[in-house]
Amino acid sequence: MKRILFLLSFALMGVLNMAAQGRVQGSFAPLKGESRVNFDMVFMNIHGMSEADFSTYETDWQKDKPEVVGIFTNDANRTLGDGLTIGHFPNAPYTLKVVVNSVSTKGDYLCDALLLDAQQHEIARIDALKTRGGVWGTKLNLIKQGAESAGKACGKALKAALKKAGK
């Protein structure tokens, strides 16, 4: 009985880990040989509001957003390692666009990562990256904690997709 319970627990952890990594469509092989990728982040829904409505409600959002994006990219780059760097590189041939579909009041993120070419055509994507936010703190602190875990998850999923593509 203990073995069955252990195996079920192990299987559940595996399924939850796979769900957190997201589903990959297309190939990230074009990133072979690239060291830098431009980065863009779009927030569709924050605490049940559009980004425009949230910035009206939370007046410091426009000032705090670059810090949140910086936390995300720092943790993604730390997870990716030395092979590839995402950031503000407008002349890079590819862009990684992260579409944050929602940020919950606890700071949980649900996002998609899209690889775009220079003409902004989608080449590949990682769908449904789900991460947990924070436990306590202000709204902004919970969003920042969520950005940290989302950056790590995005970096991990991107690293796996690159490995699968042979980079």
N, C-alpha and C positions, 0 to 999 in steps of 0.2 A: 504494500500500500504506500509506504514511504517512497519507494522508487517511482511509482506512477505519479505521485504528487510532485516529486522532484522533476521528472521528465515533462510534466505539464507546465510547471513553472518555467523551466528552461525554454520550452517551445513558445510560451507566451512572451518571454523576454525577447526572443528572436524575432517574433512577429512585430512586436512594438518597435524594435530597433529598425527593422526593414521599413516600417511605416514612417519613421522619423527621417529616413534617408531619402524618401521620395522616389518617384518613378521616372526613369530616364527615357527620353525619346530623342531620336537622332543620334549623331555622333559628335563627340568633342575632339575628334582626331585633327581638325584644322588647327587646333592650338599647339600641335607638335612644332617644336622649334621656337615658339613664342615665349617671351619672358614676361611681357606686360600685357594686360588686358584692361581696357577702359571699363569703368564701373558706373552704373546708374541705378538708383533705387527709387521706386515709386510706391507710395502708400495709398492704397485704395480705401481702406476702412480702418479707423482708429477709434476704439471704444464705441463702435456702432455708428460713427459719423464719417463723412467724407473727410479728406485731409483739409479741405477748405473750411468746412464747418468746425472741425477740431481746432484749427488754428484761430478761428474766431472765439471759440470757447476757451481755449488754452492759449492766451495771448503770447506766451514765450515760445511757442512751438517753432516759429521761423528761426529764432535764435538758437534753439536747442537741437533742431533737426540735423545740422551738420555734425554735431557731436555724436548723435545716435548713429548716423551713417558711418562716422569714423570708428566707433566701437565695433560695428558690424564688420567693416573691412579689416580692421586690425585682427580680430579673432579669426576671420576667414583666412587671412594671409598667414597667421601663425599656424593654423591647422594645415594649410596647403604646403608649407615648408618653403624651400628655396627655389623650387622649379618654376613657379609662376606667381606673379604678383598682380593683384587687382587694385585699381585705384584710379586717380584722375590722370588718364593718359589719352587725351583727345586724338592724338595722331596714331594710336594703336589700330591695327586692322580689324580688331574684334572688340565687341562690347559685351560685358556680362550685365544684363539688366535683371535686377531682382524686383519682382512685383510682390509687394506685401499685400496679400488679399485681406488680412485682418490682423489687428492687434487687440487682444482682449483687455479688459480692465486689470487683469493680473499680469499682463505683459506677455501672454502666450502669442506666438507668431504662427501664421500660416502663410507660406510664400512659395512662389515659383521662381526659378532661375532660368533665364533665357540667354542663349549665346546668339549674338547678332553679328552679321558681317558689316562692312563699311557702309553699305546701303540700307542698313537697319532691317535686313531680311533675317528671319529666324532660321538658324542652322540646327540647333539642338536645344533641349530644355530638360529641366528637372522639375517635376510637378510635386506639389503637396508636401513641402518640407514643413513639418509640424514641430514646434519647440515650446518648451515651458518658459514662462517668464519668471518673475520674482515671487517672493513670499510676503514681504512687507516693504513699506516705504511709500513715497509719494508716487503719483501717477508717472512722473518722468523717470524716477528711479526704477520703477517696474518696467517701463518701456526700454530703458537702457539695459537692464538685466536680461530682458527678452532679446534685445539686439545682440547681446554677447552670445547667448546660446544659439540664436539663429545664425550668426556668423560662423560659429563652430560647425553647426550642422551643414551649412552651405559649403564650407571648406571641405568637410569630410565627404559629402556627396560628390562634389566636383573632383576631388582627388580620386575617388573610386571610379568616376566616369572617365577621367584621364587615364587611369591605369588600364581600364577595360579597352580604351581606344589605342593603347600602346605608347603613351607619352611617358 
